[in-house]
Amino acid sequence: MINSHFHGNDKFMVILGVDPGTAIIGYGFIQTADSQIKIINYGYISTSPSSTTANRLKTVYQQLNKLIKKYSPEIMAVEDLFFFKNLKTAIKVSQARGVILLAGADNNLSIAEYTPLQVKQAVTGYGRAEKSQIQKMIKMIFKLKEIPKPDDIADALAIAFCCASSYKLSQIKN
């Protein structure tokens, strides 16, 4: 169940979008209120390549927990692993994804998972959109002066936007 905050007559919800990774984890907090959508904050968590895998995962977990406590989202939207050419990379990203999901579960967030295809369709209307097209749309949707860097941030905002879009659709259907 999703709990939404109420502010006056406006019902609003905070969504955290996360782009999983090991070196860089992009995040974006957005707020939806009726038909409005805006960014609250975005950035990335980075881990040191010289750290052990366990310490890198611990850093991701601790930093994400701090952000969740600060911005109090109701939903965490995470990109689902879909296809990786490199098995070693897929395993490391899966480990990070597990820690990210644990942080969400520990904070009693509703978890939504989206494939890259779903995210691309929500943001651009085209499931085979290029990364640059998604980034340009994120800049336009959120009226940003420039595309957020590194790319992981734009990806996280795209995931959050996908969640907001699919949540609105589910409300229309009910």
Secondary structure, 3 states (H helix, E strand, C coil): CCCCEEECCEEEEEEEEEECCCCEEEEEEEEEECCEEEEEEEEEEECCCCCCHHHHHHHHHHHHHHHHHHHCCCEEEEECCCCCCCHHHHHHHHHHHHHHHHHHHHCCCEEEEECHHHHHHHHHCCCCCCHHHHHHHHHHHCCCCCCCCCHHHHHHHHHHHHHHHHHHHHHHHC
